[in-house]
Amino acid sequence: MAVNDRCSWFTRFASATAHASGKPATFFVAVCMLIVWAATGPFFHFGDTWQLVINTGTTIITFLMVFLIQNTQNRDSEAIHIKLDELIHVIEKANNALLDIEELDQKELDKMRDDFEKIATDARKSMRSGS
C-alpha cells in the first residue's frame, strides 16, 4: 500500500504500521519474543516482575495498535464510500438518494434494506417464472 508524500506523517506511519503488522515476518518476530520471554522464566523464577513485563508490553502494543489500525480502516472505508458514491452518481438509473446512506439512522437503514430485499425477492420470483 503506497501512501504518497502529500499525506500527513501520522497517515504514513499508521498505514506503514498496519501494513507491517499483517506480514508473516511480524507474526514470527512476535512468536520469537514470546519464546524468549518464556525461556527467561526460570532465570527470573517465574516471578511477578517477569509476568508484568509481558503483560505490560502486550497491553501497550495492543492499545496503540487499535488506534493505528482504526485510523487505517477509517480511511479505507471512506475511500470505498467515495468510490461507490461515484459509481452511483454516474449510473443514469441509480437512486442518488443512496449517495450518503451511511449518514442515515438505523431505522431509515432498516427500512431501505427491507425495500431492497422486497425488490430482490420480486426479481427472483420473476426470474424463476421465466419473465
Secondary structure, DSSP 8 states (H G I E B T S, - for coil): ----TTS-HHHHHHHHHHHHHTSHHHHHHHHHHHHHHHHTTTTTTT-HHHHHHHHHHHHHHHHHHHHHHHHHHHHHHHHHHHHHHHHHHHSTTS-GGGTTGGGS-HHHHHHHHHHHHHHHHHHHHHHHTT-
